[in-house]
Amino acid sequence: MSRGSAATSGSGKWLAPWWKDLRPRWGHPWHSMCSYLAMFPPALPRYFIEQCSREGDLVLDPFSGRGTTPLEACLAGRIGVGSDLNPLAVLLTGAKVHPPDMDCLMDRLEELERGYRRSNVHGKAPPEIEMLFHDGVTLPQLLYFRSELSSRRVVDRYLLAALVGILHGNHPRDPRTARTLSISMPNTFSMSPSYIRKYIEKNGLEKFPFDVFELLRRRLKYLNRQGMPEVRGRVAKRDARDLSGFIAKQSVDLVVTSPPYLQVVRYGKFNWIRLWLLEQSVEAVDRSLRVEATDKRLGLSDQFRLPTYKKFIASCAASWEQLLRPGGVCVAVIGDVGGRGKESVNLAAEAWREIKEETGLQLVDIVEDVIHAPGKVTRIWGDRRGEATKVDRVLVMRKPGSRRPRTRNPAKVIEDMAAQG
Ligand SMILES: C[S@@+](CC[C@H](N)C(=O)[O-])C[C@H]1O[C@@H](n2cnc3c(N)ncnc32)[C@H](O)[C@@H]1O
């Protein structure tokens, strides 16, 4: 398939997955700003962005997570737009698609450092946070950052995003060279407070006096060593099924996304430490991400079961269909899910069956992408319950019609979106 033209056949021949041959850490340093559950490798959206869109096009990820697709889109000269209901995802995506300039960032960090007096720190952390950070140095500094930074300011949003990325993680053999602020623990997600408490006691884990200013300064230098994308994008905290008022109808050229997995990930619960720093309630995040809580029409059920999931994906696709331009492409990475001891479910095929009924989208292909178990996040803590996704499938769909001939001016598109609110 030539660069820039839309997919037209269901043969699958054009989908040479070169993204799989790249190093696991391929991509701009901002992708590693903060790890995120079920994130996809940057080379995957990049492949589809290059194949299915042109410079100046609008590329959307309505489940943007850490912002992999919008960042890759901006780096490739497209307008990267993301939305997500998780405030952590909105923060990370926003920091990447609308960053401050580096001087501004360093000035703000210096200003904060000058203003810091341990004796002036107000508030107290809950015991489950106290057990993770050094009481004399790290914890009061974190409380200070927590009260001073506002995610509504562009510069503070970037600082917060970088800070949540180094909030917790494994230490090297010599803890003085550590790059994260907590006791030694996983970086990608947080185990439950009671598990961590027992783990600390059993292993006699020590809290080291890490200086937040120092580690953050080093982190900013690392993150900004390659410069930033020239094109800016946008982000909003919105439900993927309804992006009206944020994105105009027929304005999106390409959607590249990975919807939430069926019954697998609790984004709030598994991020309780980061959400504490962001002053967000874990319960509220998980409640907002439960389909039942956000759309009563789908029927109330205690769990995110297959029929509910299929209706959810179909209603997402129906909304994206309206946003796509004629000829626009929609790419959804959907993992198979297997219950304990049960056969795995090909969610992509199930989703397509429902989408076909509910929308006018056409199927281009469903491509299989087998994942090697050691790379999966759920294995890091020895998960053997068989709930990790073993096969991802890339569902590629297309809106009928032919694409417009010209490239737009990215700055003008962003202006128009801002004007729409
Ligand atoms: C598989 S993750 C996406 C990860 C992303 N591709 C990345 O690379 O970081 C799915 C995302 O969907 C979000 N989500 C779940 N339900 C949602 C909804 N109804 N509307 C918007 N976002 C939702 C979750 O917060 C999560 O960030």
The ligand as a MOL file (V3000), in Angstrom:
LIG
                    3D

  0  0  0     0  0            999 V3000
M  V30 BEGIN CTAB
M  V30 COUNTS 27 29 0 0 0
M  V30 BEGIN ATOM
M  V30 1 C -5.4840 -0.4260 26.8550 0
M  V30 2 S -5.4710 1.1410 27.6000 0 CHG=1
M  V30 3 C -4.8170 2.1820 26.3630 0
M  V30 4 C -3.3110 2.2400 26.4220 0
M  V30 5 C -2.7130 3.1110 25.3420 0
M  V30 6 N -2.8380 2.5200 24.0240 0
M  V30 7 C -1.2260 3.3460 25.6530 0
M  V30 8 O -0.3630 3.0070 24.8200 0
M  V30 9 O -0.9560 3.8570 26.7410 0 CHG=-1
M  V30 10 C -7.1730 1.5260 27.6340 0
M  V30 11 C -7.5330 2.9010 28.1640 0
M  V30 12 O -8.9410 3.0650 28.0830 0
M  V30 13 C -9.3350 3.9540 29.1200 0
M  V30 14 N -10.8000 3.8240 29.2230 0
M  V30 15 C -11.5160 2.7770 29.6950 0
M  V30 16 N -12.8330 3.0080 29.5360 0
M  V30 17 C -12.9520 4.2240 28.9320 0
M  V30 18 C -14.0580 5.0000 28.4560 0
M  V30 19 N -15.3120 4.5850 28.5980 0
M  V30 20 N -13.7970 6.1820 27.8550 0
M  V30 21 C -12.5220 6.6310 27.7120 0
M  V30 22 N -11.4390 5.9440 28.1500 0
M  V30 23 C -11.6570 4.7500 28.7520 0
M  V30 24 C -8.4950 3.5190 30.3010 0
M  V30 25 O -8.3770 4.5470 31.2360 0
M  V30 26 C -7.1730 3.1900 29.6120 0
M  V30 27 O -6.3330 4.3060 29.6430 0
M  V30 END ATOM
M  V30 BEGIN BOND
M  V30 1 1 1 2
M  V30 2 1 2 3
M  V30 3 1 2 10
M  V30 4 1 3 4
M  V30 5 1 4 5
M  V30 6 1 5 6
M  V30 7 1 5 7
M  V30 8 2 7 8
M  V30 9 1 7 9
M  V30 10 1 10 11
M  V30 11 1 11 12
M  V30 12 1 11 26
M  V30 13 1 12 13
M  V30 14 1 13 14
M  V30 15 1 13 24
M  V30 16 1 14 15
M  V30 17 1 14 23
M  V30 18 2 15 16
M  V30 19 1 16 17
M  V30 20 1 17 18
M  V30 21 2 17 23
M  V30 22 1 18 19
M  V30 23 2 18 20
M  V30 24 1 20 21
M  V30 25 2 21 22
M  V30 26 1 22 23
M  V30 27 1 24 25
M  V30 28 1 24 26
M  V30 29 1 26 27
M  V30 END BOND
M  V30 END CTAB
M  END
